[in-house]
Amino acid sequence: MSNRRLSPLSPVFGPALSPAGEAGLLAAASVSAHRRMTRWPRRALSPSVRVLMWAMRAYVVLMLAVVALQIARLV
C-alpha cells in the first residue's frame, strides 16, 4: 500500500500537491468564481439603439403570434 497523500484537487491516481500548490489553486479558483459572480453595470444606450431593441422585441412578439396562428390553422 502506498503512503502517498491524495489531494482533493488532484486526480485520484495523480500525485499529491504541496500545500503551497493547493493554496495557489484555491486562490485562483476563488478569483475566478468571484469574477464570474460579479454583476456588470448597465451601459447607457443611445436613443437609436433603444428604439432598435424595442423594434426587435415587437418583431419577436409578432413572429410568435404568426407561428401560433399557423399552428392553430394546421390543427
C-alpha positions as CSV (number, residue, x, y, z in Angstrom):
1,M,0.0,0.0,0.0
2,S,1.3,3.5,-0.9
3,N,2.0,6.1,1.7
4,R,1.0,9.0,-0.7
5,R,-1.5,11.6,0.4
6,L,-4.2,12.2,-2.2
7,S,-5.2,15.8,-2.6
8,P,-8.9,16.7,-3.3
9,L,-7.6,19.0,-6.1
10,S,-5.5,16.3,-7.9
11,P,-6.8,13.4,-9.9
12,V,-7.5,10.3,-7.9
13,F,-4.4,8.5,-9.2
14,G,-2.2,11.6,-9.7
15,P,0.5,12.9,-7.4
16,A,-0.5,14.9,-4.3
17,L,0.0,18.6,-4.5
18,S,2.1,20.5,-1.9
19,P,0.2,22.8,0.4
20,A,1.5,25.8,-1.4
21,G,0.3,24.4,-4.7
22,E,-3.1,23.7,-3.3
23,A,-3.3,27.2,-1.8
24,G,-2.4,28.7,-5.2
25,L,-5.1,26.7,-7.0
26,L,-7.7,27.6,-4.4
27,A,-6.8,31.3,-4.7
28,A,-7.0,31.1,-8.5
29,A,-10.4,29.3,-8.2
30,S,-11.6,31.9,-5.8
31,V,-10.7,34.8,-8.1
32,S,-12.3,33.0,-11.0
33,A,-15.6,32.4,-9.0
34,H,-15.7,36.0,-7.8
35,R,-15.2,37.3,-11.4
36,R,-17.9,35.0,-12.6
37,M,-20.4,36.2,-9.9
38,T,-19.7,39.9,-10.3
39,R,-22.5,41.8,-11.9
40,W,-21.6,44.2,-14.7
41,P,-23.2,47.6,-14.6
42,R,-25.7,48.5,-17.2
43,R,-24.5,50.6,-20.1
44,A,-26.3,53.7,-21.2
45,L,-27.9,53.1,-24.6
46,S,-28.3,55.7,-27.2
47,P,-31.9,56.5,-28.2
48,S,-31.5,54.9,-31.6
49,V,-30.2,51.7,-30.1
50,R,-33.1,51.7,-27.6
51,V,-35.6,52.1,-30.5
52,L,-33.9,49.2,-32.3
53,M,-34.2,47.0,-29.2
54,W,-37.9,47.7,-28.8
55,A,-38.4,47.1,-32.5
56,M,-36.7,43.7,-32.2
57,R,-38.9,42.8,-29.2
58,A,-42.0,43.8,-31.1
59,Y,-40.8,41.7,-34.1
60,V,-40.3,38.6,-31.8
61,V,-43.8,39.0,-30.3
62,L,-45.3,39.4,-33.8
63,M,-43.5,36.3,-35.1
64,L,-44.7,34.3,-32.1
65,A,-48.2,35.3,-33.0
66,V,-47.7,34.3,-36.6
67,V,-46.4,30.9,-35.6
68,A,-49.2,30.4,-33.1
69,L,-51.7,31.3,-35.9
70,Q,-50.1,28.8,-38.3
71,I,-50.2,26.1,-35.7
72,A,-53.8,26.8,-35.0
73,R,-54.7,26.6,-38.7
74,L,-52.8,23.4,-39.0
75,V,-54.8,21.7,-36.3
